[in-house]
Amino acid sequence: MGSLDLPHVSSFKGGSEIFLRNVFENILKTYLRKNPTAKTIWELVQSVDNEKICYDHFTFRTLKVDGYGIDSLSSFFMDYGYKIGGGLDFPKKKLRVLWFSPPDAQAPNDGHGLANGPLPRLVIAEVLVDKLSLESQGIITKYLKPLGGKQAVLSSTLGSLIWEKPTWADFTQLAKESEFAAWTLIHGYTMNHLAFAVHRFKHRFNDIKYVKEYLEEKGFKLNSDGGILKVSQDGLLIQISSISERLAVEFADGVTEIIPASYIEFTQRLALPQFKDMPSDEIKEYHRREAFELDSANHGGSELFLRDVFENILKTYLKKNPTTKRIWELVQSVDNEKICYDHFTFMTLKIEGYGIDSMSSFFMDNGYKIGGGLDFPKKNLRGLWFSPPEIKIPEDGHGLSNGPLPRLVMGEILVDELSPASQEIIRKYLKPAGGKQALLSSILGSLIWEKPTWSEFKHIAEENELAAWAFINGYTMNHLAFSVHRLKHRFSDINCIIRYLEENGFDLNQDGGVLKVSTDGLLLQVSSLSEQLPVEFSDGIIKSVPASYIEFTERLVLPQFEDLPHDQIKEIHRREDFALNNADNILESSRFMSDV
């Protein structure tokens, strides 16, 4: 969908335009992945005359209860400059809608798509749950737990429900009263539909009547309610849409049924009467019909959602770190090994809501608990580790889909203990409110703030390399650790892992010895060195800087349990916590090389 390397745009309130566009890209990817017919139409549009597309609006549905309504989504976009454009009310449907106009972005004349085209309007609807029957209210509140709605944007990006799937019986009962509410209960924050901006097309598709004929010739079913072409009363807003495709969904009680998913729309905004005589190449969006037409518009979560978050954090980490990905793949290829994770580690900058809390709050809402802390005064670093919630794991459970959840380790650079010059550089980029999108940033692998210049980055690195790492890598996972004692074959011996990695030419961290051993001898760790990857800084300079690395952790059995039969030993019988001396040496895996 194109490069997202864009210039700085100062009009964005809450952070980087690149980050906002990346969020839209991932919402779109999820929508297309989950809706094959919409994806087919989307691809066809681009294939005709090599058309370059722009979007008129993206539409979402919500349930107004316990913080899950319009605000749960809109607050993020309003932080990035979106403004309320107007509202629509549908009393018979017990529905309220707000639409939002995008911030002013400097899109080039030939800008298109989400990479560098005009940003879409947003349409967000909410079912007025308190207007439904008590029975329907009871069904909805049974699933939507308090606090979950604050992860609405993340849910939309992943296409994963925050709450548990409903049963078929609950879904059908709710659908009897409100099909809109039932759709939202099963699909959540997944985008309901997108609309192409027909008037921005350059070729045949810039005539909505041609679009209609083309789709009908290709066999796509179009929504005929109110006529296939929906025309506003002033004649200046014309819309057509496909019918929602029907997809098989398995409900919580094991019943699989075909239900409506999402659809796709085409919107044409004609020039306002006072501008109708302008040359077509001079007409801008603000010369056209704005707004929408009433008649045309018509503890907080589930284990599945938590696992989906981890899966996507892992995917981004592997995508951004090729050497790490090779090690990860090698481990699974030897003896068809089934892997489990000991911990995932993140680095943050403690300033104006960007520290540990910016990441940990989501996980603590989902059952994680603080296990302990580590302090590294010489590194101006404070760390906390978190133990996972207790969940049932199958005997052969592994990976992130059904294996044990990883511990979490989160570090925060104590920015106020750095030099005034370093503090000033960091504060220049980390704007207030941006840190609340930490988790989404980790999943997307996209900085919330603008990239620094090379000279600014270098200045920080000369004082504190970990601060520089967090400054350029953001919330991308710093490293993961395999749980060696849970591996079943040769890799269940950490010394075998060392030999294997060295034989395959991987550079290992030798600070404190290749094998890091805690003072009690019960915690063994080995890690690779961060690979050095080229980064283009905001001033155009390209330099190689440390990315992420990978670790192996073995937790030995505590002395009081060493006589237990091997097949009875559980995680609770092993060494818990982390060791300061080991951790201090492991952190050197992110050491900078020649460029700084």
Residue pairs with C-beta under 8 A, 6 or more apart in sequence:
1 25
1 28
1 29
1 113
1 114
1 115
2 113
2 114
2 115
2 116
3 115
3 116
4 18
4 21
4 22
4 25
4 115
4 446
5 18
5 536
6 17
6 18
6 21
6 115
6 116
7 106
8 17
8 450
8 538
9 17
9 105
9 106
11 81
11 103
11 104
11 105
12 20
12 80
12 81
12 103
13 79
13 80
13 81
13 103
13 431
13 433
14 76
14 79
14 80
14 81
14 431
14 433
14 434
14 437
15 79
15 80
15 431
15 433
15 434
15 437
15 448
15 449
16 446
16 447
16 448
16 449
16 450
17 80
17 105
18 446
18 447
18 450
19 437
19 441
19 444
19 446
19 447
19 448
20 77
20 80
20 119
21 114
21 115
21 119
22 444
22 446
23 76
23 153
23 157
23 440
23 444
23 446
24 58
24 114
24 119
24 120
25 114
25 115
26 157
26 443
26 444
27 58
27 156
27 157
27 191
28 114
28 191
28 194
30 156
30 157
30 158
30 159
30 190
30 191
31 38
31 159
31 190
31 191
31 194
31 262
32 38
32 39
32 42
33 39
33 159
34 159
34 190
34 247
34 261
34 262
35 245
35 247
35 261
35 262
35 263
35 264
36 245
37 220
37 242
37 245
37 264
38 193
38 194
38 242
38 245
38 262
38 263
38 264
41 215
41 220
41 242
41 264
42 53
42 264
44 218
45 51
45 53
45 196
45 205
46 52
46 53
48 203
48 204
48 205
48 214
49 202
49 203
49 204
49 205
51 201
51 202
51 203
51 205
52 110
52 112
52 113
52 117
52 202
53 112
53 113
53 117
53 196
53 200
53 201
54 112
54 113
54 117
54 118
54 196
54 197
54 200
54 201
55 114
55 117
55 118
55 120
55 194
55 195
55 196
55 197
56 120
56 121
56 195
56 196
56 197
56 198
56 265
56 267
56 269
57 99
57 120
57 121
57 122
57 123
57 194
57 195
57 267
58 120
58 121
58 122
58 123
58 191
58 194
58 195
59 122
59 123
59 124
59 125
59 191
59 192
59 193
59 194
59 195
60 73
60 122
60 123
60 124
60 125
60 156
60 189
60 191
60 192
61 124
61 125
61 126
61 127
61 180
61 183
61 184
61 187
61 192
62 68
62 69
62 70
62 72
62 73
62 124
62 125
62 126
62 127
62 149
62 152
62 184
62 189
63 69
63 126
63 127
63 129
63 140
63 144
63 181
63 184
63 185
64 70
64 96
64 126
64 127
64 128
64 129
64 130
65 129
65 130
65 137
65 140
65 141
65 144
66 141
66 144
66 145
66 146
66 147
66 148
66 149
67 146
67 147
67 148
67 149
67 150
68 144
68 148
68 149
68 152
69 126
69 149
70 96
70 98
70 124
70 125
70 126
72 149
72 150
72 152
73 122
73 124
73 152
73 153
73 156
73 189
74 82
74 84
74 98
74 100
74 122
74 124
76 152
76 153
76 437
77 100
77 122
78 84
78 100
79 433
79 434
80 103
81 102
81 103
81 104
82 100
82 101
82 102
82 103
82 122
83 100
83 101
83 103
84 98
84 99
84 100
84 101
85 98
85 99
85 100
85 101
85 121
85 290
85 291
86 98
86 99
86 291
86 292
87 96
87 97
87 98
87 99
88 96
88 97
88 98
88 99
88 292
88 294
88 297
89 95
89 96
89 97
90 96
90 97
90 294
90 298
93 178
93 180
94 127
94 128
94 131
94 132
94 178
95 125
95 126
95 127
95 128
95 180
96 125
96 126
96 128
97 123
97 124
97 125
97 126
97 292
97 297
98 123
98 124
99 121
99 122
99 123
99 124
99 291
99 292
100 121
100 122
100 123
100 124
101 121
101 290
102 118
102 119
102 120
102 121
102 122
103 119
105 118
105 119
107 116
107 117
107 118
107 119
108 116
111 117
111 118
112 200
118 197
118 200
118 285
120 194
120 195
123 292
123 297
125 180
125 192
127 178
127 180
127 181
127 184
129 136
129 137
129 140
129 141
129 181
130 137
132 140
132 177
132 178
132 181
133 177
135 173
136 173
136 174
136 177
136 178
136 181
139 166
139 170
139 173
139 174
139 185
140 174
140 181
140 185
142 170
143 163
143 164
143 166
143 170
143 185
144 162
144 163
145 163
145 299
145 300
145 301
146 299
146 300
147 299
147 300
147 365
148 162
148 163
148 299
148 300
148 301
148 365
149 162
149 300
150 300
151 162
151 300
151 301
151 305
151 362
151 439
152 162
152 189
153 189
153 437
153 440
154 309
154 439
154 440
154 443
155 161
155 162
155 188
155 189
155 190
155 305
156 188
156 189
156 190
156 191
157 440
157 443
157 444
158 305
158 308
158 309
158 312
158 443
159 190
160 188
160 304
160 305
160 308
160 309
161 186
161 188
161 302
161 304
161 305
162 188
162 189
162 300
162 301
162 302
162 305
163 188
163 301
163 302
163 305
164 252
164 302
164 304
165 186
165 250
165 251
165 252
165 302
166 174
166 185
166 186
166 251
166 252
167 251
167 252
167 253
167 255
168 251
168 253
168 255
168 257
169 253
170 185
171 182
171 185
171 186
171 251
171 259
172 182
174 181
174 182
174 185
175 181
175 182
183 192
183 259
183 260
186 249
186 251
186 259
187 261
187 262
190 262
191 262
192 262
192 263
193 241
193 262
193 263
193 264
193 265
194 264
194 265
195 239
195 241
195 264
195 265
195 266
195 267
196 205
196 264
196 265
196 266
196 267
197 267
197 269
198 205
198 206
198 207
198 208
198 211
198 238
198 266
198 267
198 268
199 206
199 268
199 269
199 270
199 288
200 206
204 210
204 214
205 211
205 214
208 229
208 238
208 240
208 266
208 268
209 229
211 240
211 266
212 222
212 228
212 229
212 240
215 222
215 240
215 242
216 222
220 242
221 242
221 243
222 228
222 240
222 241
222 242
222 243
223 240
223 241
223 242
223 243
223 263
225 298
226 295
226 296
228 240
229 238
229 239
229 240
230 238
230 239
230 240
230 293
230 295
230 296
231 237
231 238
232 238
232 289
232 293
232 295
232 296
233 293
233 295
234 289
235 270
236 269
236 270
236 271
236 272
236 288
236 289
237 267
237 268
237 269
237 270
237 289
237 291
237 292
237 293
237 296
238 267
238 268
238 270
239 265
239 266
239 267
239 268
239 296
240 265
240 266
241 263
241 264
241 265
241 266
242 263
242 264
242 265
243 263
244 260
244 261
244 262
244 263
245 260
245 261
245 262
245 263
246 258
246 259
246 260
246 261
247 258
247 259
247 261
248 256
248 257
248 258
249 256
249 257
249 258
249 259
250 256
251 257
269 285
269 288
269 289
269 290
270 288
270 289
271 278
271 283
271 287
271 288
271 289
272 287
272 288
272 289
275 283
275 287
275 288
278 287
299 365
299 366
299 367
300 365
300 366
301 365
301 366
303 391
305 366
306 363
306 366
306 405
307 400
307 401
307 405
309 362
309 439
309 443
310 344
310 400
310 405
310 406
311 400
311 401
312 443
313 344
313 442
313 443
313 477
314 400
314 477
314 480
316 442
316 443
316 444
316 445
316 476
316 477
317 324
317 445
317 476
317 477
317 480
317 548
318 324
318 325
318 328
319 325
319 445
320 445
320 476
320 533
320 547
320 548
321 531
321 533
321 547
321 548
321 549
322 531
323 506
323 528
323 531
324 479
324 528
324 531
324 547
324 548
324 549
324 550
327 501
327 506
327 528
327 550
328 550
330 500
330 504
331 337
331 339
331 482
331 487
331 491
332 338
332 339
334 489
334 490
334 491
334 500
335 488
335 489
335 490
335 491
337 487
337 488
337 489
337 491
338 396
338 398
338 399
338 403
338 487
338 488
339 398
339 399
339 403
339 482
339 483
339 486
339 487
340 398
340 399
340 403
340 404
340 482
340 483
340 486
340 487
341 400
341 403
341 404
341 406
341 480
341 481
341 482
341 483
342 406
342 407
342 481
342 482
342 483
342 484
342 551
342 553
342 555
343 385
343 406
343 407
343 408
343 409
343 480
343 481
343 553
344 406
344 407
344 408
344 409
344 477
344 480
344 481
345 408
345 409
345 410
345 411
345 477
345 478
345 479
345 480
345 481
346 359
346 408
346 409
346 410
346 411
346 442
346 475
346 477
346 478
347 410
347 411
347 412
347 413
347 466
347 469
347 470
347 473
347 478
348 354
348 355
348 356
348 358
348 359
348 410
348 411
348 412
348 413
348 438
348 470
348 475
349 355
349 412
349 413
349 415
349 426
349 430
349 467
349 470
349 471
350 356
350 382
350 412
350 413
350 414
350 415
350 416
351 415
351 416
351 426
351 427
351 430
352 427
352 430
352 432
352 435
353 432
353 433
353 434
353 435
353 436
354 430
354 434
354 435
354 438
355 412
355 435
356 382
356 384
356 410
356 411
356 412
358 435
358 436
358 438
359 410
359 438
359 439
359 442
359 475
360 368
360 384
360 386
360 408
360 410
362 439
363 386
363 408
364 370
364 386
366 389
367 388
367 389
367 390
368 386
368 387
368 388
368 389
368 408
369 386
369 387
369 389
370 384
370 385
370 386
370 387
371 384
371 385
371 386
371 387
371 407
371 576
371 577
372 384
372 385
372 577
372 578
373 382
373 383
373 384
373 385
374 382
374 383
374 384
374 385
374 578
374 580
374 583
375 381
375 382
375 383
376 382
376 383
376 580
376 583
376 584
376 587
379 464
379 466
379 584
379 587
380 413
380 414
380 417
380 418
380 464
380 467
381 411
381 412
381 413
381 414
381 466
381 587
382 411
382 412
382 414
383 409
383 410
383 411
383 412
383 583
384 409
384 410
385 407
385 408
385 409
385 410
385 577
385 578
386 407
386 408
386 409
386 410
387 407
387 576
388 404
388 405
388 406
388 407
388 408
389 405
391 405
393 402
393 403
393 404
394 402
397 403
397 404
398 486
404 483
404 486
404 571
406 480
406 481
409 578
411 466
411 478
413 464
413 466
413 467
413 470
415 422
415 423
415 426
415 427
415 467
416 423
418 426
418 460
418 463
418 464
418 467
419 463
421 459
422 459
422 460
422 463
422 464
422 467
425 452
425 456
425 459
425 460
426 460
426 467
426 471
428 456
429 449
429 450
429 452
429 471
430 448
430 449
431 449
434 448
434 449
435 448
437 448
438 448
438 475
439 475
441 447
441 448
441 474
441 475
441 476
442 474
442 475
442 476
442 477
445 476
446 474
447 472
447 474
448 474
448 475
449 474
450 538
451 472
451 535
451 536
451 537
451 538
452 471
452 472
452 537
452 538
453 537
453 538
453 539
453 541
454 537
454 539
454 541
454 543
455 539
457 468
457 471
457 472
457 537
457 545
458 596
460 467
460 468
460 471
461 467
461 468
461 592
461 596
462 596
465 546
465 590
465 591
465 592
465 596
466 587
466 590
468 545
468 592
468 596
469 478
469 545
469 546
469 590
472 535
472 545
473 547
473 548
476 548
477 548
478 548
478 549
478 590
479 527
479 548
479 549
479 550
479 551
479 589
480 550
480 551
481 525
481 527
481 550
481 551
481 552
481 553
482 491
482 550
482 551
482 552
482 553
483 553
483 555
484 491
484 492
484 493
484 494
484 497
484 524
484 552
484 553
484 554
485 492
485 554
485 555
485 556
485 574
486 492
490 496
490 500
491 497
491 500
494 515
494 524
494 526
494 552
494 554
495 515
497 526
497 552
498 508
498 514
498 515
498 526
501 508
501 526
501 528
502 508
506 528
507 528
507 529
508 514
508 526
508 527
508 528
508 529
509 526
509 527
509 528
509 529
509 549
509 585
509 586
509 588
509 589
511 585
511 588
512 581
512 582
512 584
512 585
514 526
515 524
515 525
515 526
516 524
516 525
516 526
516 527
516 579
516 581
516 582
516 585
516 586
517 523
517 524
517 582
518 524
518 575
518 579
518 581
518 582
519 579
519 581
520 575
520 579
521 556
522 555
522 556
522 557
522 558
522 574
522 575
523 553
523 554
523 555
523 556
523 575
523 577
523 578
523 579
523 582
524 553
524 554
524 556
525 551
525 552
525 553
525 554
525 582
525 586
526 551
526 552
527 549
527 550
527 551
527 552
527 586
527 589
528 549
528 550
528 551
528 589
529 549
529 589
529 591
530 546
530 547
530 548
530 549
530 589
530 590
530 591
531 546
531 547
531 548
531 549
532 544
532 545
532 546
532 547
532 593
533 544
533 545
533 547
534 542
534 543
534 544
535 542
535 543
535 544
535 545
536 542
537 543
543 595
544 593
544 594
544 595
545 592
545 595
545 596
546 590
546 591
546 592
546 593
549 589
549 590
551 586
551 589
555 571
555 574
555 575
555 576
556 574
556 575
557 564
557 569
557 573
557 574
557 575
558 573
558 574
558 575
561 569
561 573
564 573
